Amino acid sequence: MIRINLLGATKQKKGKRAAISGGESATGVLLGSLLIVLIALGGNGAYYWKLQHDADSLQNRLSAAENENLRLSQVKAVYLEREKIKNNYKRRVDVIDQLRTNQFGPVSLLNTISNTINSTDEVWLNTMNDDGKAITLKGVALSVHGVADLIRNLQRTGYFKTVEIKETFQDDSVKDMQAFLFTIICEKQPAQKS
């Protein structure tokens, strides 16, 4: 049998062939190991680069969030200051409205009493005292019927809850005619909330 060596390598003896093939095998293992290490280093480098990129991205987002938080805290401070000014203004307006409401109360009371006294004959008012809950009227009438008419007219106004006579007596200091001194207590209606 004829053998033709197409590779052009010379045939060596068995002992040398074993040594050469063992050396080529070690070189291949070394090259394979080196290739695996390079691939692992490349993978680790790529993974490190990705982690670094993610860390930079998170740092940028954190910085942007801190800037936004600072901006919003300034907006909140301005809002709270304006809210305080608004509440202060509202409180002032409420006080003014309450004063206006209270201002009309005495005017309305005086008009009611004045109209009632003027519409009742033979009655004159000397004093009027308002303690907040009730009004005490002291005056003079030419007859007890005039006092009774005044009480009836005060009840008809609807401004008072009760109208009671505390006392009435004839004034002895007036000699040429009859005069009766009277004291009437009128309890006010509770304030209606609007």
C-alpha positions, 0 to 999 in steps of 0.5 A: 500500500502506498501512502501519499502525504499531501500535507508535506509534513515528514513522518516522525517516529512514534516517540517524537510524534507523541511529544509534538502532539502533546505540545500542540494539545497544551497550546490549544488548551492554553489558547482556549483558556485564554479565549475563555478568559478574554470572553469573560473579561469582555462580558464583565467589562460590558456588564460593568459598563452597563452598570456604570451607565445605569448608575449615571442614569440614576444619578442624573434622575436623582439630581433632577428629582432633587431639583424638582423637590427644591422647586416644589418646596419653594412653590409650597412656601409661596402657596402657604404664605398666600394661604395665610394671607387669604385666611387673614383677609377672610377673617377680617372680612368676616369680622367686618360682616359681623360688625355690619350685622350687629350694627343693624341690630340696634338700629332695627331695635330702636326703630321698632321701639320708636314706632311702637311708642309713637303708635301707642297713645298716652305713653312716653318713654323715659329710659331703655336698657338693653342687656343683650337678652332683654330690654327694660323700658321705663316710662310714663302713661296717662292711663293703665289702658295706655300701658296695656296698649303698649304691651300689646303693640310690643308683642305684635312686633314679633321682635320680642319673645315675651313682654311682661310688666314688672311694675306700674303705679300711680305717680303721686308727684303729679297733682293736676292729672293722673300719671302712671309710672311703668317698667316693662321687660321685653325678652328678645327673640333668639338671633336668626342665623342667615 
